[in-house]
Amino acid sequence: MKNHSNLQQAVKIYKALGEPTRLKITCLLVNETNLCCSDIGIRLESIAGSTLSHHLKQLTDCGLLSTHKEGTYVYYILDRELIRKYAPYVMT
């Protein structure tokens, strides 16, 4: 049996990836690293900035994304180890 914290993390990750836009963001970050919110928005097209921010927060909260700040920009980086563990399909 999986330990409780791993099970909770898996639920959060699968919940986050169950939303099509968040899955697209994750797939985008597999191929392109270190993108800021505006770069992600341009690549996804037709998504409001506030909606995109919400999706990025969900992915960050479940541990799939980490961030670093350069000036006024926040860059998002995919946790490849975590995605390989819980959702290896995304890496293909």
C-alpha positions in Angstrom: 0.0 0.0 0.0 1.3 3.5 -0.9 1.9 5.8 2.1 -0.7 8.4 2.8 1.4 11.4 1.7 2.2 9.8 -1.7 -1.4 9.1 -2.2 -2.4 12.7 -1.4 0.2 14.0 -3.8 -1.0 11.7 -6.5 -4.6 12.9 -6.1 -3.5 16.5 -6.3 -1.4 15.9 -9.4 -4.1 13.9 -11.2 -6.7 16.5 -10.3 -4.5 19.2 -11.7 -3.7 17.3 -14.9 -7.4 16.4 -15.4 -8.1 19.9 -16.7 -7.2 20.2 -20.4 -5.6 23.6 -20.2 -3.3 22.5 -17.3 -2.4 19.4 -19.2 -1.5 21.5 -22.3 0.7 23.8 -20.1 2.5 20.8 -18.7 3.1 19.3 -22.1 4.4 22.7 -23.3 6.8 22.8 -20.4 8.1 19.3 -21.3 9.5 20.7 -24.5 10.3 24.3 -23.6 11.8 25.1 -20.3 11.9 28.3 -18.3 8.8 30.1 -19.7 7.2 33.1 -18.2 3.4 33.5 -18.0 3.2 35.7 -21.1 5.3 33.2 -23.1 2.9 30.4 -22.1 -0.1 32.6 -22.9 1.2 33.3 -26.4 1.8 29.6 -27.1 -1.6 28.5 -25.8 -3.5 31.4 -27.5 -7.0 32.5 -26.5 -6.7 32.2 -22.8 -7.2 35.1 -20.4 -4.2 36.1 -18.3 -6.2 35.7 -15.0 -7.3 32.2 -16.1 -3.8 31.3 -17.0 -2.5 32.5 -13.7 -5.1 30.3 -11.9 -3.9 27.2 -13.9 -0.3 28.0 -13.2 -1.0 28.3 -9.5 -2.8 24.9 -9.4 0.2 23.3 -11.1 2.6 25.0 -8.7 0.5 24.1 -5.6 0.5 20.4 -6.5 4.3 20.4 -7.0 4.5 20.0 -10.8 5.9 23.5 -11.4 8.5 25.5 -9.6 9.2 29.2 -10.2 12.0 31.6 -10.1 11.8 35.4 -10.5 14.0 37.6 -12.7 13.1 41.2 -12.4 9.3 41.5 -12.9 9.0 38.1 -14.6 8.2 34.8 -13.0 9.4 31.8 -14.9 7.9 28.3 -14.6 9.9 25.1 -14.6 8.4 21.6 -14.8 9.5 19.0 -12.1 10.4 16.3 -14.5 11.0 13.7 -11.8 7.6 14.2 -10.5 5.9 14.1 -13.9 7.8 10.9 -14.8 6.7 9.3 -11.5 3.0 10.2 -11.7 2.3 10.9 -15.4 4.9 9.5 -17.7 2.5 9.9 -20.7 3.2 13.6 -20.6 6.9 13.1 -21.3 6.2 11.4 -24.7 
